[in-house]
Structure formats: C-alpha cells, structure tokens
C-alpha cells in the first residue's frame, strides 16, 4: 500500500515511548498520517476523527482499559484493522492471551528497533500472530474471557467508557458526572451492558470483566516477607 494512503494510530500513555514508536513508523512510512492517543477516550476520538485507520499500535496498560478490554473492543468494532500490542510485560501468558484476543502481533517495549520495524511491515503485509524474540507458549485465553471479549466488541463507544469506569468501582452518579450525562442515561447503559455480558448485577459484571485482567509476570511479583 502506498504510504501516502496509510493512517496509523499509536496509543500509549507514555509520551516518550509514543514518540519512539512514531519515529520507527515514520521511518518505515514517511508519508503516512500518524495519530496518537494517551488513553482509551482519545483512542476512540481519533478513530472517529480519522476513518480508515490501517494499523493500531496499542499499549497493554492504557488508561481507561482493563487488561485486554481495549483490544477486544477495538478488534470487534474494526475487524479489518490489525492491532499490534506493545508492553513491558512480555510473559508468555501475556503474549499468548493477547494473540488469542485478536492481536496481530505483540512487541516488548525492549524489542530492538529493527525487529519492531520488521514486525510492523509483516503485519501490514497481512501476517498475524507475530511475537519476535518472545515466547508465546503460555496459558491461552479462557473461554470466559473470550465470551466477555465478544460482549465488549458489541458495545458502543459510550457503553465501553461506562463499563471501564464500572470496572474501576465508580458508582452510576460518578460515571454520569465524568461523562457529563444524566444518571438515568448511565442506568440505561448499564441495563444494556448487563444484557450483553449475560449478568444481572454490578458485582457479576465486575467479576466477568476481571477475566480480561492481566496478571503481573512472576518476576514482578514481590516475594512474601519472612
């Protein structure tokens, strides 16, 4: 594809790493349109503003997302747009689950620039399931998390923002305040969210969403005091 016609979105909440990815992509496709987002709300705004995104580079730990929720929602809404997940957490379970949830590739934030560039080019050429230099022989996504991912994929952008705030423990009136809408609107969204998730309460919804959470790799878990 002609780089003039390419539109690429880089979603990461760390400005320095976002800039580093822009340099890598800019060298590969100097005439492509590059867009950026620092959280899920900005990601949604950029996708709405720039129709026809050709590639999304998505940080695993984006503000406004829980684990693989943003990947699941975006992949469901825009199935033709490949997503490369990027994270400092490159545990085999993390990589495997990202691929199971629809990522076209997975890059560690410590991956060398040349390997990043090659992976991006391969994904743009149609290859899938790439994870250069990483082990993906880990526990895959559970059936529950795949079901939850399918449900999230059917949510509207506003419903996805509501469900993200729900997972953070916000009450309906707090969510309404954050989104500048009436509490009745949030209650209506909740009813639809519960229906799509197949649950009947906030507690059940939070438990279902927890299946998409990312466990810290063993090396990052503090050993017990003793």
Secondary structure, DSSP 8 states (H G I E B T S, - for coil): --GGG-EEEEE-S-HHHHHHHHHHHHHHSTTSEEEEESBHHHHHHHHHHS-S--EEEEETT-BT--TTHHHHHHHHH-TTSEEEEEES---HHHHHHHHHTT-SEEEETTS-HHHHHHHHHHHHTT--SB-TT----S----HHHHHHHHHHHTS-HHHHHHHHHHHTT--HHHHHHHHTS-HHHHHHHHHHHHHHHT-SSHHHHHHHHGGG-----GGGS-----
